[in-house]
Amino acid sequence: MTFLVPSSLGGFSNAYPLSPAILRHELAHHPLLSLSALAQAARDLPEQHVERRVADAAHGGDFAMDTPGGGDIADIIPSIETSGNWVMLRFVEQLPRYQGLLQSLMAEIDPAITPLTGLSQSLKGFIFISAPGTLTPFHFDAEYNILFQIAGDKDFVTYPPEPPFLSRDRREAYHRAGENMLPWQDDFEALGTVHPLAPGDALYVPHASPHWVRAGPMPSISLSMTWQNDWSLAAGDALTVNPVLRRFGLSADIPAWPKKSVWRAFGCRAARRARLL
């Protein structure tokens, strides 16, 4: 069984890996992505991989955790329309039923991505269940991503992974400490590319592309499939070791595809083994 509409793969192939692209899919009625199935997934996942955050976050602020007042997060999912929350199920590939779905999706895009960036690695899945109007503030993810819109509408706004939207310092800080939220300037809003997503739409988001997302007037369900490759993993290692190199007066730029950061990546991995990082 295939889930991606074949005619949409051509545009993705032409855009990958540097530009966003819209695909079409047939997952909107998949049984694993219903509210009841997601509530069960929330019960089956480790507690630390089920997050509840506020729906009324603001750009440039904290995307704060919201502690349930009684009951567990799984109980909130079926009533997401009125709960005023944003729920994320992290690393759903831990559950065999979702791992199989992600592997099937990746098999459909592998012929387009492997010739350019090599074999996909570190396949992960995240599911977002959002109350109407939820804002996911301005941030970036250091991985490749396809977001499948399952239910409800949302606007997904992307930016190129470069200043003024994403600085070298912010990229390096992420690989040291994991912080991916970005400072916001009001004039950024008019500079982004808006991708309106409805059920059946999917958006390819390039590696490290800054973005923000706002759900529409109905509850939203989205599945995010992320992956890495040799280039992106080496780039992350290079960004980790950059500050150390600059302290010694050495050049340490931002890796730009397809340039490979072989020696910096090797040095970073050696430093980790020696527990210097």
C-alpha positions as CSV (number, residue, x, y, z in Angstrom):
1,M,0.0,0.0,0.0
2,T,1.3,3.5,-0.9
3,F,0.4,6.6,1.0
4,L,2.0,9.4,-1.0
5,V,0.3,10.6,-4.2
6,P,2.9,9.8,-6.9
7,S,2.3,12.9,-9.0
8,S,3.5,15.0,-6.0
9,L,6.8,13.4,-5.7
10,G,8.3,15.2,-8.8
11,G,8.0,18.6,-7.1
12,F,9.6,17.2,-4.0
13,S,12.5,15.7,-5.9
14,N,13.2,19.0,-7.6
15,A,13.1,20.9,-4.3
16,Y,15.1,18.5,-2.1
17,P,17.2,19.1,-0.1
18,L,17.3,23.0,0.0
19,S,13.7,24.2,-0.7
20,P,10.3,23.5,0.9
21,A,7.9,21.5,-1.2
22,I,4.2,20.5,-1.0
23,L,3.3,16.8,-1.4
24,R,-0.1,15.0,-1.2
25,H,-0.9,12.0,0.9
26,E,-3.7,9.6,1.8
27,L,-3.3,9.3,5.5
28,A,-6.2,11.5,6.6
29,H,-8.3,8.5,7.6
30,H,-5.5,6.2,8.8
31,P,-6.7,4.3,11.9
32,L,-3.4,5.0,13.7
33,L,-4.0,8.8,13.5
34,S,-7.5,9.1,14.9
35,L,-7.9,10.8,18.3
36,S,-8.8,7.6,20.0
37,A,-5.7,5.8,18.6
38,L,-3.5,8.8,19.6
39,A,-4.9,8.7,23.1
40,Q,-3.9,5.0,23.3
41,A,-0.4,5.9,21.9
42,A,-0.1,8.5,24.7
43,R,-0.7,5.8,27.2
44,D,1.8,3.4,25.6
45,L,4.7,5.8,25.2
46,P,7.1,6.6,28.1
47,E,5.7,9.4,30.2
48,Q,8.6,11.7,29.3
49,H,7.7,11.5,25.6
50,V,4.2,12.8,26.0
51,E,4.1,16.6,26.3
52,R,1.3,19.1,27.0
53,R,2.1,22.7,26.3
54,V,0.1,25.9,26.2
55,A,-1.9,26.8,23.1
56,D,-1.5,30.6,23.5
57,A,2.3,30.8,23.2
58,A,3.9,33.9,21.8
59,H,6.8,34.4,19.4
60,G,10.0,35.0,21.2
61,G,8.7,33.6,24.5
62,D,8.8,30.2,26.2
63,F,6.7,27.5,24.7
64,A,5.7,26.5,28.2
65,M,4.8,23.2,29.5
66,D,1.2,23.0,30.9
67,T,0.7,20.6,33.8
68,P,-2.7,18.9,33.7
69,G,-5.0,19.6,36.6
70,G,-6.0,16.1,37.3
71,G,-6.1,13.2,34.8
72,D,-3.4,12.2,32.4
73,I,-2.6,13.7,29.0
74,A,-4.2,10.8,27.1
75,D,-7.6,11.9,28.5
76,I,-7.1,15.4,27.1
77,I,-6.5,14.3,23.5
78,P,-10.2,13.3,22.7
79,S,-11.3,16.8,23.9
80,I,-8.5,18.8,22.3
81,E,-11.1,21.2,20.8
82,T,-12.0,22.6,24.2
83,S,-8.9,21.8,26.3
84,G,-6.9,24.7,25.0
85,N,-3.7,22.7,24.7
86,W,-1.1,21.5,22.4
87,V,0.0,17.8,22.8
88,M,3.1,16.3,21.3
89,L,3.8,12.5,21.1
90,R,7.5,12.3,20.8
91,F,9.5,9.4,19.2
92,V,6.4,7.4,18.2
93,E,8.7,5.0,16.3
94,Q,9.2,3.3,19.7
95,L,5.8,1.8,19.1
96,P,6.0,-0.9,16.4
97,R,2.7,0.1,14.8
98,Y,4.0,3.6,14.2
99,Q,7.5,2.5,13.3
100,G,6.0,0.4,10.5
101,L,4.0,3.4,9.2
102,L,7.1,5.7,9.2
103,Q,9.2,3.0,7.4
104,S,6.5,2.7,4.7
105,L,6.5,6.5,4.2
106,M,10.3,6.7,4.1
107,A,10.4,3.8,1.5
108,E,8.3,6.0,-0.8
109,I,10.6,9.0,-0.7
110,D,13.9,7.2,-0.5
111,P,14.3,6.9,-4.3
112,A,14.1,10.8,-4.4
113,I,16.5,11.5,-1.6
114,T,19.1,8.8,-1.6
115,P,20.9,9.8,-4.9
116,L,21.3,13.4,-3.5
117,T,22.0,13.0,0.2
118,G,22.6,9.3,0.7
119,L,20.8,6.8,2.9
120,S,18.3,8.2,5.4
121,Q,19.2,7.6,9.1
122,S,17.7,8.2,12.5
123,L,14.1,8.0,11.4
124,K,11.8,9.6,14.0
125,G,8.2,10.4,14.3
126,F,6.3,13.2,16.2
127,I,2.5,13.7,16.3
128,F,1.0,17.1,17.2
129,I,-2.5,17.4,18.4
130,S,-3.4,21.1,18.6
131,A,-6.4,23.0,19.9
132,P,-7.9,25.6,17.5
133,G,-5.7,28.6,17.0
134,T,-2.6,27.1,18.6
135,L,0.6,28.9,17.8
136,T,3.9,27.0,17.7
137,P,6.4,29.8,18.1
138,F,9.4,30.6,15.8
139,H,12.0,27.9,16.0
140,F,14.1,25.5,14.0
141,D,14.9,21.8,13.9
142,A,18.3,20.4,12.9
143,E,16.9,17.6,10.8
144,Y,14.9,17.0,7.6
145,N,11.2,16.9,8.0
146,I,8.0,16.1,6.2
147,L,4.9,17.2,8.1
148,F,1.7,15.4,7.1
149,Q,-1.5,17.3,7.9
150,I,-4.1,14.8,9.0
151,A,-7.0,16.8,10.4
152,G,-7.8,20.5,10.6
153,D,-6.0,23.3,8.8
154,K,-2.8,25.2,9.7
155,D,-0.5,27.8,8.2
156,F,3.1,26.7,8.3
157,V,5.5,29.6,7.7
158,T,9.1,28.9,6.6
159,Y,12.3,30.9,6.4
160,P,15.8,30.2,4.9
161,P,18.3,28.9,7.5
162,E,20.4,32.0,7.5
163,P,20.7,35.4,9.2
164,P,18.8,37.4,10.2
165,F,16.4,34.4,10.9
166,L,19.0,31.9,12.1
167,S,22.4,33.0,13.3
168,R,25.6,30.9,13.6
169,D,25.5,31.3,17.4
170,R,22.0,29.9,17.6
171,R,22.9,26.9,15.5
172,E,25.9,26.2,17.5
173,A,24.0,26.6,20.8
174,Y,21.4,24.1,19.7
175,H,24.1,21.4,19.2
176,R,25.6,22.1,22.6
177,A,22.4,22.5,24.7
178,G,19.4,21.5,22.5
179,E,17.6,24.9,22.6
180,N,15.8,25.5,19.3
181,M,13.5,28.5,20.0
182,L,14.5,31.6,18.1
183,P,14.2,35.4,18.9
184,W,11.4,37.1,17.0
185,Q,11.2,40.4,15.2
186,D,7.8,41.7,14.1
187,D,9.1,42.4,10.6
188,F,9.8,38.7,10.1
189,E,6.1,37.9,9.7
190,A,6.0,39.5,6.2
191,L,9.2,37.8,5.1
192,G,8.2,34.2,5.6
193,T,6.7,31.8,3.0
194,V,3.2,30.8,4.1
195,H,2.2,27.2,3.3
196,P,-1.5,26.7,4.0
197,L,-2.0,23.0,4.9
198,A,-5.3,21.0,4.8
199,P,-5.9,17.3,5.4
200,G,-4.1,15.4,2.6
201,D,-1.3,18.0,2.3
202,A,2.3,17.4,3.4
203,L,5.1,19.9,3.6
204,Y,8.8,19.1,3.2
205,V,10.8,21.4,5.5
206,P,14.5,21.6,4.7
207,H,17.2,20.9,7.3
208,A,17.4,23.8,10.0
209,S,14.8,25.9,8.2
210,P,13.3,28.3,10.8
211,H,9.5,28.2,11.0
212,W,6.4,28.9,13.0
213,V,2.9,27.3,12.8
214,R,-0.6,28.4,13.6
215,A,-3.6,26.0,13.7
216,G,-6.9,27.0,12.1
217,P,-10.3,27.1,13.7
218,M,-10.7,23.4,14.1
219,P,-8.5,20.9,16.1
220,S,-5.4,19.9,14.2
221,I,-3.6,16.6,13.9
222,S,-0.2,16.5,12.2
223,L,2.4,13.7,11.8
224,S,6.0,14.8,11.5
225,M,8.6,12.4,10.0
226,T,12.2,13.4,10.5
227,W,15.5,11.9,9.4
228,Q,19.2,12.6,9.1
229,N,22.0,11.6,6.7
230,D,25.8,11.5,6.8
231,W,25.9,15.2,5.7
232,S,23.5,16.5,8.4
233,L,25.1,14.5,11.2
234,A,28.6,15.7,10.2
235,A,27.2,19.3,10.0
236,G,25.9,18.9,13.6
237,D,29.3,17.7,14.8
238,A,31.0,20.6,13.1
239,L,28.7,23.1,14.7
240,T,29.3,21.5,18.1
241,V,33.1,21.9,17.8
242,N,33.1,25.3,16.1
243,P,33.4,27.4,19.3
244,V,36.4,25.4,20.4
245,L,38.2,25.9,17.1
246,R,37.6,29.6,17.2
247,R,39.2,29.9,20.6
248,F,42.4,28.6,19.0
249,G,42.1,31.1,16.1
250,L,40.9,28.6,13.6
251,S,38.2,29.1,10.9
252,A,34.8,27.6,11.8
253,D,32.0,28.5,9.4
254,I,28.5,27.1,9.1
255,P,28.5,23.9,7.0
256,A,26.6,24.5,3.7
257,W,25.3,21.6,1.6
258,P,26.9,19.9,-0.3
259,K,30.2,20.9,1.3
260,K,31.2,18.2,3.8
261,S,32.7,18.9,7.3
262,V,34.7,15.8,7.4
263,W,37.6,16.9,9.6
264,R,35.6,18.9,12.0
265,A,33.1,16.1,12.4
266,F,36.0,13.6,13.0
267,G,37.5,16.0,15.6
268,C,34.2,16.4,17.4
269,R,33.6,12.6,17.6
270,A,37.1,12.1,18.9
271,A,36.6,14.7,21.5
272,R,33.4,13.1,22.6
273,R,35.1,9.7,23.0
274,A,37.8,11.4,25.1
275,R,35.0,13.2,27.1
276,L,36.3,16.6,26.2
277,L,32.9,17.7,25.0
